[in-house]
Amino acid sequence: MSNLRCIIIEDEPLAVKVLADYIAQVPFLALQGKFKDAILATDYLRNNTTDIIFLDIHLPKLKGMAFLKTLTHPPAVIITTAYHQYAVEGFNLNVTDYLLKPFEFERFLIAVTKVKTAQVEKNKSVEGSEVKDYLFVNVQKKKVKILFSDIVYIESQREYIKIITRKKEYISKMGTHEIEALLPANSFKRIHRSFIVSVSKIESYTAEMVEVNGIFIPIGRGYRDVIEKL
């Protein structure tokens, strides 16, 4: 997994050195830059992105909290200050953590681990929400991959189904209810007890028939509302 990129906005040289040393000790952190005031950091962030900002509050030219309010889509922000009275305001601005100087490495590690954990959870969420664009079906004792975008319609043939694609036909031993559960509901609609059609392949329709890829498929009595809702 990629490192978390970070920048330091701090005007005290000793504080900058401490933070830089701490960052160097954490394998998943990568220091991009150090800025003595928020104006310089703002200029940097116009053309660059970062994952963590270590932000002092009492800065020259533009105070830390004022700078934070200028960020439209801020990354994770960890406040580093000697003043505890800004903690509530900081958390109201959704900062990840608030470190009171002087802070030990262990306390620093807790703060950055929060960011790392949030990143891992976000990545898991994204991976879990990825939608497959294909399915595998059993065809003659082997698993065959079929893209959803290739399917024109599916026809029930007793205990088998026939999957008609733009390239060829496949016969698999399964029911229409089984295959229907594997298909994205917004892209495929059952229009008859024996037929499921790809919505994108519908060329025309009447109250009785649907035309897909030049083939006319009957609409079952109980499924007419499905077509009307398309």
Backbone hydrogen bonds, N-H to C=O, Kabsch-Sander energy under -0.5 kcal/mol:
donor,donor_aa,acceptor,acceptor_aa,energy
4,L,28,F,-3.6
5,R,3,N,-0.6
6,C,30,A,-2.3
7,I,52,I,-2.0
8,I,33,G,-2.2
9,I,54,F,-3.1
10,E,8,I,-0.6
10,E,35,F,-2.3
16,V,12,E,-2.3
17,K,13,P,-2.3
18,V,14,L,-2.3
19,L,15,A,-2.3
20,A,16,V,-2.7
21,D,17,K,-2.4
22,Y,18,V,-2.4
23,I,19,L,-2.8
24,A,20,A,-2.0
25,Q,21,D,-0.9
25,Q,22,Y,-0.8
26,V,22,Y,-0.5
26,V,23,I,-1.3
29,L,26,V,-1.8
30,A,4,L,-2.4
32,Q,6,C,-3.4
33,G,6,C,-0.8
35,F,8,I,-3.0
38,A,60,P,-0.5
38,A,62,L,-0.5
41,A,37,D,-1.4
42,T,38,A,-2.6
43,D,39,I,-2.0
44,Y,40,L,-1.9
45,L,41,A,-2.6
46,R,42,T,-0.8
46,R,43,D,-0.5
47,N,44,Y,-1.2
48,N,44,Y,-0.7
51,D,5,R,-1.7
52,I,5,R,-1.8
53,I,76,A,-2.5
54,F,7,I,-2.7
54,F,52,I,-0.5
55,L,53,I,-0.8
55,L,78,I,-2.1
56,D,9,I,-2.3
56,D,54,F,-0.5
59,L,57,I,-1.5
62,L,60,P,-2.7
64,G,57,I,-3.1
67,F,63,K,-2.5
68,L,64,G,-2.4
69,K,65,M,-1.7
70,T,66,A,-0.6
70,T,67,F,-1.3
71,L,67,F,-0.5
71,L,68,L,-1.1
72,T,70,T,-0.6
76,A,51,D,-1.9
78,I,53,I,-2.9
79,I,77,V,-0.6
79,I,97,D,-2.3
80,T,55,L,-2.7
81,T,99,L,-2.5
84,H,82,A,-0.6
86,Y,83,Y,-0.7
87,A,84,H,-1.9
90,G,86,Y,-2.4
91,F,87,A,-2.5
92,N,88,V,-2.0
93,L,89,E,-1.0
93,L,90,G,-0.7
94,N,91,F,-1.5
95,V,90,G,-1.7
96,T,77,V,-2.4
97,D,77,V,-1.1
99,L,79,I,-3.4
100,L,98,Y,-0.5
101,K,81,T,-3.1
101,K,99,L,-0.5
108,F,104,E,-1.9
109,L,105,F,-2.8
110,I,106,E,-1.8
111,A,107,R,-1.6
112,V,108,F,-2.2
113,T,109,L,-2.1
114,K,110,I,-1.3
115,V,111,A,-1.1
116,K,112,V,-2.3
117,T,113,T,-2.9
118,A,114,K,-2.1
119,Q,115,V,-2.1
120,V,116,K,-2.3
121,E,117,T,-2.4
122,K,118,A,-2.1
123,N,119,Q,-2.4
124,K,120,V,-2.2
125,S,121,E,-2.2
126,V,122,K,-2.4
127,E,123,N,-2.6
128,G,124,K,-2.6
129,S,125,S,-1.3
130,E,126,V,-0.6
130,E,127,E,-0.8
135,L,146,I,-1.9
137,V,144,V,-2.2
139,V,137,V,-0.6
139,V,142,K,-3.3
142,K,139,V,-0.8
144,V,137,V,-3.0
144,V,142,K,-0.5
146,I,135,L,-2.9
148,F,133,D,-1.9
149,S,133,D,-0.5
150,D,147,L,-1.3
151,I,147,L,-0.8
151,I,148,F,-0.9
152,V,164,I,-3.3
153,Y,164,I,-1.4
154,I,196,I,-3.0
155,E,162,K,-2.7
156,S,194,S,-2.7
157,Q,160,Y,-3.3
160,Y,157,Q,-1.9
161,I,172,S,-2.5
162,K,155,E,-3.2
163,I,161,I,-0.5
163,I,170,Y,-3.3
164,I,153,Y,-2.6
164,I,162,K,-0.7
165,T,163,I,-0.6
165,T,168,K,-2.5
166,R,150,D,-1.6
170,Y,163,I,-2.1
172,S,161,I,-2.2
174,M,172,S,-1.4
179,I,175,G,-2.1
180,E,176,T,-2.4
181,A,177,H,-1.4
182,L,178,E,-0.6
182,L,179,I,-0.9
183,L,179,I,-0.7
183,L,180,E,-0.9
187,S,184,P,-1.6
188,F,184,P,-1.4
189,K,197,V,-2.3
191,I,189,K,-0.6
191,I,195,F,-1.6
192,H,195,F,-1.3
195,F,192,H,-1.1
196,I,154,I,-2.2
197,V,189,K,-2.8
198,S,152,V,-2.4
199,V,187,S,-2.7
199,V,197,V,-0.6
201,K,198,S,-1.3
202,I,199,V,-1.4
203,E,211,E,-3.4
204,S,211,E,-1.1
206,T,209,M,-2.9
210,V,217,I,-2.6
211,E,204,S,-3.2
212,V,210,V,-0.6
212,V,215,I,-2.8
213,N,201,K,-0.9
215,I,212,V,-2.3
217,I,210,V,-3.2
217,I,215,I,-0.5
219,I,208,E,-2.8
220,G,191,I,-3.2
220,G,218,P,-0.6
223,Y,220,G,-1.9
224,R,221,R,-0.9
226,V,223,Y,-0.8
227,I,223,Y,-1.0
228,E,224,R,-1.8
229,K,225,D,-1.4
230,L,227,I,-1.4
